[in-house]
Amino acid sequence: VHKEYSVVPHQLFLSHDSRDRVRAGVLATAITRMTLGQITVWHSSDGSGTGGLQPGHVWLDEIRTRLAASKAVVALLTPTSIARPWLLFESGFGAANPQCDVIPVCIGIDSANDVPYPLAMYQTYLLSDYDSLKRFAEKLLAKYEIHFDEEMVRPVLTEAVKQLSQATEAKSPSQLKKSEPTLGDAVESL
């Protein structure tokens, strides 16, 4: 008798500011690729056909459902998002679930001392180069008992560092002069 085994991937929720959607996409793709799909990452700005918030869904219900199903909330902290209350809300939801971990990761932030409480209580990872991303990946994979093979993941890490560097150097839409406020500006001001 032949038995089929299926591996149910670990679900992670990537909390981020929508203005950091490019960085979130790079990080989510890198995690999924490094683990060969053993870890899947959901984030609201995922622009793929099946990812992110879908038409007709009540966004708060979708976020709550995704948070409840996740084994960890990875809070992406950048100069754009570090003071945003929404990241604290999503991280707090994860912290309230005993089966969920909160993992702050920083891009474009020079010191873990800049991370606000309550996120500062958690082990924080500053992702600034290949070595720091590799350390984060090693710890994340070990946490979920997934073998880390640097030779296998080197191309993924190298590409992620390149894309994160490009995203950090690029001007964000919020830095460009605007003639009229957008709907996103109105929501962000709440």
Disulfide bonds with the S-S distance in Angstrom:
none
